[in-house]
Amino acid sequence: MDSELEVANGDATYDLSSILSSPNRDYLVRNNGDQVKFDSFKGKITGLYFSASWCGSCQRTTPKLVEVYNELAQSKNFEIVFISSDDEEESFDAYFSKMPWLAIPFFDFHARGKLNALFGVGGIPQLVILNEDGKILTSEGVRVIVENGSDGYPFTSEHIEKLRKQDEEAKMNQSLKSLLVTESRDYVITSDGKKVPVAELEGKTVGLYFVLATDDECLDFNPKLIEVYNSLREGGESFEIVMVPQDEDEDSISEEFETFPWLSLPINDTCCLKLVWYFELAAIPTVVIISPNGKTLQSNVVEAIEELGVKAYPFTPEKFAELEEIEKAKREAQTLEYLLVNQDSDYVIGEDGVEIPVSDLIGKDILLYFSANWCSPCRAFLPTLTKAYEEINKNNKRLEVIFISGDTDQKAFEDYFSEMPWLALPFGDKRKESLSHWFKVAGIPTLVALGPTGKTVSTDAHGFIMAHGAEAYPFTRERIEEIEVCGARARAFDEESKDKTAAQGWVCDGDTCYKE
């Protein structure tokens, strides 16, 4: 049996002095360089903190952990050991300087790697907490401490279960105050630093905006959210946004906050991280809607705001159901003119920029080809699409393709379009944005198939052509199922033929069959 691991009653028991040491090291270190022997924290509840300076979540977690450690270290039987995933000593030193606990020295790469493997660390930050005897109390120490602070001590399963039940009860009684107020703060702030009591927000619909100042998706979303916020406020709606910043760099978020018209939690406030866990945040940006009674109304309305703007307000299930019915009716009434004609444009272009009226395309099957010159998968797919297009139109022109470019300059567009035998929207055409939203284009290449009436047949024509080429036409689900059924029958026939030939002593190799 591994000397570092004993097994008792099915529970793993770890000898900390064994798993934390190495053949040439029998100590841990503090951030001032002092060496600490293992006997100094023998018999203590110990947290193994797997973390790194380059990890944004770690940077946001560490201050909370420091706060809890300082509360517990003096009066409680508690210690933490930092196991770094940093690759550079300078980064390790700068990060460790913020920590009041112990660490595996940076130079001991082997010990750090061994501990990561031993505890199955698949992501950081992770805090594995062991009791005085070396048994694991929890591998979710980060969550326990972020949600409960020092109240999580002594981290036993019974105590954590008790806290979980208390949290469930608290969620049942959720209010704006329970979400945003702490023992030391009962206010949020404006961009110029003024304090606004949370009590003044009660009775309003409030959006909690989880944001990273330097995140590209947040930067793209901010103008739309500002537009919606200002429109609702100018219209007299009882609506407010409270930003929940997730940046560890105070300067970057402070600079960005100056341009925002809404309120915010203080930067690096302990509530910022706690709310991430509380709402089980899965993406950035996220806007959680809290109803006037303080209960959670919607877990994330970013997509609704992007697509519907102020029409999504007040973000109630009834409003979304109403909008869904409107959307359904629009899609059922969808025509080619609805998609491609607006007050600015009623044409697409062909070779040499010749304008082709959209009315000339009515009654045809259409493929909308979202693609770009810079996209290598798009360029790889182009010959396959071209071949299918030519085969389908071999006898008569039943199918047209319209290239919708994601290129960033006119020349790249023209160079790429010159390789295509079909039509396109002009470069920079505003219809691209509306079509991308309408069909929820998340990546390229995307190929949307429209039938002769202009209704959507498939948004996965790219996959159909890759799998079946020209045979996939007209890209309906029925056609694809027909191909798949025929393919299954052919495979079954081949297997049956193989069985028969084998039984008769024949062996088939490639295109040739011979008798053994």
C-alpha positions as CSV (number, residue, x, y, z in Angstrom):
1,M,0.0,0.0,0.0
2,D,1.2,3.5,-0.8
3,S,2.8,4.8,2.4
4,E,1.2,8.2,1.9
5,L,-2.3,6.8,1.9
6,E,-4.1,4.6,4.4
7,V,-7.6,3.3,3.8
8,A,-9.9,2.9,6.8
9,N,-13.6,2.1,6.6
10,G,-13.6,3.1,2.9
11,D,-12.5,6.7,3.8
12,A,-9.1,8.0,2.6
13,T,-6.8,9.2,5.4
14,Y,-3.8,11.3,4.4
15,D,-0.6,11.8,6.5
16,L,-0.1,15.5,5.8
17,S,3.6,15.5,6.6
18,S,4.1,12.7,4.0
19,I,2.0,14.1,1.2
20,L,3.3,17.7,1.6
21,S,7.0,16.9,1.9
22,S,9.5,15.5,-0.6
23,P,12.8,13.6,-0.1
24,N,14.9,16.8,0.1
25,R,12.3,19.0,2.0
26,D,10.7,18.5,5.4
27,Y,9.2,22.0,5.7
28,L,6.7,24.5,4.2
29,V,7.3,28.2,3.7
30,R,5.8,31.6,4.6
31,N,5.8,34.5,2.2
32,N,8.7,36.1,4.1
33,G,10.9,33.0,3.4
34,D,10.6,31.4,6.9
35,Q,10.6,27.7,6.9
36,V,7.9,26.0,9.0
37,K,8.1,22.3,10.1
38,F,5.1,20.1,9.7
39,D,4.8,19.6,13.5
40,S,3.6,23.3,13.8
41,F,0.2,22.5,12.4
42,K,-0.1,18.8,13.2
43,G,-3.7,18.1,14.5
44,K,-5.2,21.1,12.8
45,I,-8.0,21.2,10.2
46,T,-6.1,22.0,7.0
47,G,-7.1,23.5,3.7
48,L,-5.1,22.6,0.6
49,Y,-5.5,25.7,-1.7
50,F,-4.9,24.9,-5.3
51,S,-4.6,28.2,-7.1
52,A,-2.5,30.4,-9.4
53,S,-1.8,34.1,-10.1
54,W,-2.9,33.9,-13.7
55,C,-6.4,32.6,-12.8
56,G,-9.0,35.4,-12.5
57,S,-11.3,33.3,-10.4
58,C,-8.5,32.6,-8.0
59,Q,-7.6,36.3,-7.8
60,R,-11.2,37.0,-6.8
61,T,-11.4,34.1,-4.3
62,T,-8.1,34.7,-2.5
63,P,-9.2,38.0,-0.7
64,K,-12.3,36.3,0.7
65,L,-10.2,33.3,1.8
66,V,-7.7,35.7,3.5
67,E,-10.5,37.3,5.4
68,V,-11.9,34.0,6.6
69,Y,-8.4,32.7,7.5
70,N,-7.6,35.7,9.6
71,E,-10.9,35.2,11.5
72,L,-10.2,31.6,12.1
73,A,-6.4,31.2,12.4
74,Q,-6.0,32.7,15.9
75,S,-9.0,31.3,17.7
76,K,-9.7,28.1,15.7
77,N,-7.7,25.0,14.9
78,F,-7.2,25.9,11.2
79,E,-4.4,26.2,8.7
80,I,-4.1,26.6,4.9
81,V,-1.4,25.4,2.5
82,F,-1.0,27.0,-0.9
83,I,-0.2,24.7,-3.8
84,S,0.6,26.9,-6.8
85,S,0.0,26.2,-10.5
86,D,2.2,29.1,-11.5
87,D,5.1,28.5,-14.0
88,E,7.1,31.5,-13.1
89,E,8.7,32.2,-9.7
90,E,8.2,35.9,-9.9
91,S,4.4,35.4,-10.4
92,F,4.3,32.9,-7.6
93,D,6.1,35.3,-5.2
94,A,3.8,38.3,-6.1
95,Y,0.7,36.2,-5.6
96,F,1.9,34.4,-2.4
97,S,2.8,37.8,-0.9
98,K,-0.9,38.4,-0.5
99,M,-1.4,35.2,1.6
100,P,-0.9,34.9,5.3
101,W,-0.7,31.1,5.3
102,L,1.9,28.4,4.2
103,A,2.9,27.1,0.8
104,I,4.8,24.3,-1.0
105,P,7.9,26.1,-2.1
106,F,7.9,27.1,-5.8
107,F,10.9,25.1,-6.7
108,D,9.2,21.8,-5.7
109,F,7.4,21.2,-9.0
110,H,7.2,17.5,-8.3
111,A,5.4,17.8,-5.0
112,R,3.0,20.3,-6.4
113,G,2.2,18.1,-9.4
114,K,1.8,15.0,-7.2
115,L,-0.7,16.8,-5.0
116,N,-2.8,17.9,-8.0
117,A,-2.9,14.3,-9.2
118,L,-3.5,12.9,-5.7
119,F,-6.6,15.0,-5.2
120,G,-7.8,14.9,-8.8
121,V,-7.7,18.7,-9.3
122,G,-9.3,19.4,-12.6
123,G,-9.8,23.1,-12.2
124,I,-8.8,26.0,-9.9
125,P,-9.4,27.5,-7.5
126,Q,-10.0,24.4,-5.4
127,L,-9.8,24.1,-1.6
128,V,-9.6,20.6,-0.2
129,I,-10.2,20.7,3.5
130,L,-9.0,17.8,5.7
131,N,-9.8,17.2,9.4
132,E,-7.3,16.7,12.2
133,D,-6.9,13.1,11.3
134,G,-6.2,13.8,7.6
135,K,-9.7,12.7,6.3
136,I,-11.3,14.8,3.6
137,L,-14.1,16.9,4.9
138,T,-14.9,18.6,1.6
139,S,-13.4,19.2,-1.8
140,E,-15.7,22.2,-2.3
141,G,-14.1,24.4,0.3
142,V,-14.1,27.4,-2.0
143,R,-17.8,27.3,-2.4
144,V,-18.4,26.7,1.4
145,I,-16.2,29.7,2.4
146,V,-17.5,32.0,-0.3
147,E,-21.1,31.3,0.6
148,N,-20.7,31.1,4.4
149,G,-17.5,32.8,5.4
150,S,-16.1,31.7,8.7
151,D,-19.5,30.3,9.6
152,G,-18.5,27.3,7.4
153,Y,-16.1,26.1,10.1
154,P,-15.5,23.3,11.1
155,F,-16.5,22.2,7.6
156,T,-17.9,18.8,8.6
157,S,-20.6,17.2,6.3
158,E,-23.2,17.6,9.0
159,H,-22.4,21.3,9.5
160,I,-22.3,21.9,5.7
161,E,-25.7,20.2,5.4
162,K,-27.1,22.4,8.1
163,L,-25.8,25.5,6.3
164,R,-27.3,24.2,3.0
165,K,-30.7,23.9,4.6
166,Q,-30.3,27.4,6.0
167,D,-29.4,28.7,2.5
168,E,-32.5,27.1,1.0
169,E,-34.6,28.7,3.6
170,A,-32.9,32.1,2.9
171,K,-33.6,31.7,-0.8
172,M,-37.3,31.2,0.0
173,N,-37.2,34.5,1.9
174,Q,-34.9,36.2,-0.6
175,S,-35.0,40.0,-0.7
176,L,-32.9,42.8,-2.3
177,K,-31.5,43.4,1.2
178,S,-30.4,39.8,1.6
179,L,-28.7,39.8,-1.8
180,L,-26.9,43.2,-1.6
181,V,-26.4,44.2,2.0
182,T,-23.6,42.9,4.2
183,E,-22.8,43.6,7.9
184,S,-20.4,46.4,6.9
185,R,-22.3,47.9,3.9
186,D,-26.0,48.7,3.3
187,Y,-25.5,50.8,0.1
188,V,-24.5,50.6,-3.5
189,I,-22.5,53.3,-5.3
190,T,-22.8,55.6,-8.3
191,S,-20.0,56.1,-10.9
192,D,-18.8,59.2,-9.0
193,G,-18.7,57.3,-5.7
194,K,-21.9,58.5,-4.1
195,K,-23.6,56.0,-1.7
196,V,-27.2,55.0,-2.5
197,P,-29.0,53.0,0.2
198,V,-30.2,49.6,-0.9
199,A,-33.5,50.4,0.7
200,E,-34.1,53.0,-2.0
201,L,-34.1,50.2,-4.6
202,E,-36.8,48.1,-2.9
203,G,-40.0,47.9,-4.9
204,K,-38.2,48.3,-8.2
205,T,-37.3,45.8,-10.9
206,V,-33.5,45.4,-10.6
207,G,-31.0,43.9,-13.0
208,L,-27.8,42.5,-11.4
209,Y,-25.2,42.9,-14.1
210,F,-22.3,40.5,-13.8
211,V,-19.5,42.0,-15.9
212,L,-15.8,41.8,-16.7
213,A,-14.5,45.2,-17.9
214,T,-12.0,43.7,-20.4
215,D,-14.2,40.9,-21.7
216,D,-15.0,41.3,-25.4
217,E,-18.6,40.0,-25.1
218,C,-19.2,42.5,-22.2
219,L,-17.7,45.3,-24.3
220,D,-20.1,44.4,-27.2
221,F,-23.1,44.2,-24.9
222,N,-22.6,47.4,-22.9
223,P,-23.9,49.8,-25.5
224,K,-27.1,47.8,-25.9
225,L,-27.6,47.6,-22.2
226,I,-27.0,51.4,-21.8
227,E,-29.5,52.1,-24.6
228,V,-32.2,49.9,-22.9
229,Y,-31.5,51.3,-19.4
230,N,-31.7,54.9,-20.6
231,S,-34.9,54.3,-22.6
232,L,-36.6,52.7,-19.6
233,R,-35.5,55.4,-17.2
234,E,-36.6,58.2,-19.6
235,G,-39.9,56.4,-20.0
236,G,-40.5,56.6,-16.2
237,E,-40.1,52.9,-15.6
238,S,-39.2,51.8,-12.1
239,F,-36.0,50.0,-13.2
240,E,-32.5,50.0,-11.9
241,I,-29.3,48.1,-12.7
242,V,-26.7,47.2,-10.1
243,M,-23.3,46.2,-11.5
244,V,-21.6,43.2,-9.9
245,P,-18.0,43.7,-11.1
246,Q,-15.8,40.5,-11.5
247,D,-12.5,42.2,-12.2
248,E,-9.5,41.9,-10.0
249,D,-7.9,45.0,-11.7
250,E,-9.6,47.9,-10.0
251,D,-8.3,50.5,-12.5
252,S,-9.8,48.8,-15.5
253,I,-13.3,48.4,-14.1
254,S,-13.2,51.9,-12.5
255,E,-12.4,53.5,-15.8
256,E,-15.2,51.6,-17.5
257,F,-17.7,52.3,-14.7
258,E,-17.3,56.1,-15.3
259,T,-19.2,55.6,-18.6
260,F,-22.1,53.7,-17.1
261,P,-25.3,55.4,-16.0
262,W,-26.2,52.7,-13.4
263,L,-25.2,51.7,-9.9
264,S,-22.6,49.2,-8.7
265,L,-21.5,47.1,-5.8
266,P,-18.1,48.4,-4.6
267,I,-15.2,46.8,-6.6
268,N,-13.8,43.7,-4.8
269,D,-16.7,43.7,-2.4
270,T,-17.1,40.2,-0.9
271,C,-20.7,40.2,-2.2
272,C,-19.4,40.1,-5.8
273,L,-18.1,36.6,-5.5
274,K,-20.8,35.4,-3.2
275,L,-23.5,36.3,-5.8
276,V,-21.6,34.3,-8.5
277,W,-22.0,31.2,-6.4
278,Y,-25.5,32.1,-5.2
279,F,-26.9,32.4,-8.8
280,E,-24.6,29.6,-10.1
281,L,-23.3,31.9,-12.8
282,A,-22.5,30.1,-16.0
283,A,-21.5,33.0,-18.4
284,I,-20.3,36.5,-18.6
285,P,-22.1,38.8,-19.3
286,T,-25.2,37.9,-17.2
287,V,-28.1,40.0,-16.2
288,V,-30.2,38.5,-13.4
289,I,-33.6,40.2,-13.0
290,I,-34.9,40.7,-9.4
291,S,-38.6,41.4,-9.3
292,P,-40.1,44.3,-7.2
293,N,-40.8,41.8,-4.4
294,G,-37.1,40.8,-4.2
295,K,-37.5,37.4,-5.8
296,T,-35.5,36.2,-8.8
297,L,-37.5,36.7,-11.9
298,Q,-35.1,35.6,-14.6
299,S,-31.6,34.0,-14.3
300,N,-30.2,35.7,-17.4
301,V,-31.8,38.2,-19.9
302,V,-28.7,39.1,-21.9
303,E,-30.0,37.4,-25.1
304,A,-33.5,38.9,-24.6
305,I,-32.0,42.4,-24.3
306,E,-29.8,41.9,-27.3
307,E,-32.6,40.6,-29.5
308,L,-35.6,42.5,-28.2
309,G,-34.3,45.6,-26.4
310,V,-36.9,47.5,-24.3
311,K,-39.6,45.2,-25.7
312,A,-38.4,42.5,-23.2
313,Y,-39.3,44.7,-20.2
314,P,-40.5,44.0,-17.5
315,F,-38.9,40.6,-18.1
316,T,-41.8,38.6,-16.6
317,P,-42.7,35.1,-17.8
318,E,-46.0,36.5,-19.1
319,K,-44.1,39.1,-21.2
320,F,-41.8,36.5,-22.6
321,A,-44.7,34.2,-23.4
322,E,-46.4,37.1,-25.3
323,L,-43.2,37.8,-27.2
324,E,-42.7,34.2,-28.0
325,E,-46.2,34.1,-29.6
326,I,-45.3,37.2,-31.6
327,E,-42.0,35.6,-32.7
328,K,-43.8,32.4,-33.7
329,A,-46.3,34.3,-35.8
330,K,-43.5,36.2,-37.5
331,R,-41.6,33.0,-38.4
332,E,-44.8,31.4,-39.7
333,A,-45.3,34.4,-41.9
334,Q,-41.7,34.6,-43.0
335,T,-41.0,35.3,-46.7
336,L,-37.9,36.1,-48.7
337,E,-39.0,39.7,-48.9
338,Y,-39.4,39.9,-45.1
339,L,-35.8,38.7,-44.7
340,L,-34.0,40.5,-47.5
341,V,-36.0,43.7,-48.3
342,N,-35.8,46.8,-46.1
343,Q,-36.2,50.5,-46.8
344,D,-32.6,50.8,-47.8
345,S,-32.1,47.7,-50.0
346,D,-34.2,45.4,-52.1
347,Y,-31.5,43.6,-54.1
348,V,-28.5,41.4,-53.8
349,I,-25.5,41.5,-56.1
350,G,-24.0,39.1,-58.7
351,E,-20.8,39.1,-60.7
352,D,-19.2,42.5,-61.1
353,G,-21.6,44.0,-58.6
354,V,-24.7,43.7,-60.8
355,E,-27.8,44.3,-58.7
356,I,-30.4,41.5,-58.7
357,P,-33.8,42.4,-57.3
358,V,-34.9,40.1,-54.5
359,S,-38.2,39.7,-56.3
360,D,-36.4,37.8,-59.0
361,L,-35.5,35.1,-56.4
362,I,-39.1,34.4,-55.2
363,G,-40.1,30.8,-55.7
364,K,-36.6,29.5,-55.6
365,D,-34.8,27.4,-53.0
366,I,-32.3,29.6,-51.3
367,L,-29.2,29.0,-49.2
368,L,-27.9,31.8,-47.0
369,Y,-24.2,31.3,-46.7
370,F,-22.7,33.0,-43.6
371,S,-19.0,32.8,-44.2
372,A,-15.7,34.9,-44.4
373,N,-12.4,34.9,-46.2
374,W,-10.4,34.8,-43.0
375,C,-12.3,31.6,-41.8
376,S,-10.3,28.5,-42.6
377,P,-13.2,26.1,-42.1
378,C,-15.3,28.3,-44.5
379,R,-12.6,28.2,-47.1
380,A,-12.3,24.4,-46.7
381,F,-16.1,24.0,-47.1
382,L,-16.4,26.3,-50.2
383,P,-15.3,23.6,-52.8
384,T,-17.8,21.1,-51.4
385,L,-20.6,23.7,-51.5
386,T,-19.7,24.8,-55.0
387,K,-19.7,21.2,-56.2
388,A,-23.2,20.6,-54.7
389,Y,-24.5,23.8,-56.1
390,E,-23.4,22.9,-59.6
391,E,-24.8,19.4,-59.4
392,I,-28.1,20.5,-58.1
393,N,-28.4,23.1,-60.9
394,K,-27.1,20.9,-63.6
395,N,-30.4,20.5,-65.5
396,N,-32.2,23.7,-64.4
397,K,-31.4,26.4,-61.9
398,R,-33.5,25.4,-58.9
399,L,-31.2,26.6,-56.2
400,E,-29.6,30.0,-55.4
401,V,-26.9,30.8,-52.8
402,I,-26.5,34.2,-51.2
403,F,-23.1,34.9,-49.6
404,I,-23.4,36.9,-46.3
405,S,-19.9,38.0,-45.5
406,G,-18.2,38.3,-42.2
407,D,-15.1,39.9,-43.7
408,T,-13.7,43.1,-42.2
409,D,-12.6,44.8,-45.4
410,Q,-13.9,45.3,-49.0
411,K,-10.9,43.6,-50.7
412,A,-11.1,40.4,-48.6
413,F,-14.8,40.3,-49.4
414,E,-14.2,40.8,-53.2
415,D,-11.4,38.3,-53.3
416,Y,-13.5,35.6,-51.6
417,F,-16.7,36.4,-53.5
418,S,-14.8,36.1,-56.8
419,E,-14.4,32.4,-56.1
420,M,-18.1,31.9,-55.9
421,P,-20.6,31.3,-58.7
422,W,-23.6,32.7,-56.8
423,L,-25.0,35.9,-55.3
424,A,-24.1,38.0,-52.2
425,L,-25.2,40.8,-50.0
426,P,-23.0,43.9,-50.6
427,F,-20.1,44.2,-48.3
428,G,-21.0,45.9,-45.0
429,D,-24.8,45.5,-45.7
430,K,-26.9,46.1,-42.5
431,R,-29.0,43.1,-43.4
432,K,-26.2,40.9,-42.3
433,E,-26.7,41.8,-38.6
434,S,-30.5,41.4,-38.7
435,L,-30.2,38.0,-40.5
436,S,-27.5,36.8,-38.0
437,H,-29.8,37.7,-35.1
438,W,-32.9,36.1,-36.8
439,F,-31.2,32.8,-37.4
440,K,-29.1,33.0,-34.2
441,V,-25.8,32.5,-36.1
442,A,-23.2,31.6,-33.4
443,G,-20.4,30.6,-35.8
444,I,-19.3,30.2,-39.4
445,P,-19.7,28.6,-41.8
446,T,-23.4,28.5,-41.3
447,L,-25.8,27.5,-44.1
448,V,-29.5,28.3,-43.8
449,A,-31.9,26.7,-46.2
450,L,-35.1,28.5,-47.3
451,G,-37.9,26.8,-49.3
452,P,-39.7,28.4,-52.3
453,T,-42.1,30.2,-50.0
454,G,-39.2,31.8,-48.1
455,K,-39.8,29.8,-44.9
456,T,-36.9,28.2,-43.1
457,V,-36.3,24.6,-44.1
458,S,-33.1,24.0,-42.1
459,T,-30.4,25.9,-40.2
460,D,-28.0,23.0,-40.6
461,A,-27.7,22.7,-44.4
462,H,-23.9,22.9,-43.9
463,G,-23.9,19.6,-42.0
464,F,-26.3,18.0,-44.5
465,I,-24.1,18.9,-47.5
466,M,-20.9,17.8,-45.7
467,A,-22.6,14.4,-45.1
468,H,-24.5,13.9,-48.3
469,G,-23.4,16.5,-50.9
470,A,-26.0,17.4,-53.6
471,E,-28.2,14.4,-52.5
472,A,-29.2,16.4,-49.4
473,Y,-31.3,18.8,-51.6
474,P,-33.9,20.2,-50.8
475,F,-32.4,20.0,-47.3
476,T,-35.7,19.0,-45.6
477,R,-35.8,16.7,-42.6
478,E,-37.8,14.3,-44.6
479,R,-35.1,14.2,-47.3
480,I,-32.3,13.6,-44.8
481,E,-34.3,10.8,-43.1
482,E,-34.9,9.2,-46.6
483,I,-31.2,9.3,-47.3
484,E,-30.4,7.8,-43.9
485,V,-33.0,5.0,-44.3
486,C,-31.6,4.1,-47.8
487,G,-28.1,4.1,-46.4
488,A,-29.1,1.8,-43.5
489,R,-30.8,-0.6,-46.0
490,A,-27.7,-0.5,-48.2
491,R,-25.4,-1.4,-45.3
492,A,-27.8,-4.2,-44.3
493,F,-27.7,-5.5,-47.8
494,D,-23.9,-5.4,-47.9
495,E,-23.7,-7.3,-44.7
496,E,-26.1,-9.9,-46.0
497,S,-24.2,-10.2,-49.2
498,K,-20.9,-10.7,-47.3
499,D,-22.5,-13.4,-45.2
500,K,-23.7,-15.2,-48.3
501,T,-20.4,-14.9,-50.2
502,A,-18.5,-16.1,-47.1
503,A,-20.8,-19.1,-46.8
504,Q,-20.2,-20.0,-50.4
505,G,-16.4,-19.7,-49.9
506,W,-16.0,-16.3,-51.7
507,V,-13.9,-13.5,-50.3
508,C,-14.3,-9.9,-51.5
509,D,-11.3,-7.6,-51.4
510,G,-12.1,-4.1,-52.7
511,D,-13.6,-4.3,-56.1
512,T,-12.6,-8.0,-56.6
513,C,-14.3,-11.2,-55.3
514,Y,-12.5,-14.5,-55.5
515,K,-13.1,-18.0,-54.2
516,E,-10.7,-19.3,-51.6
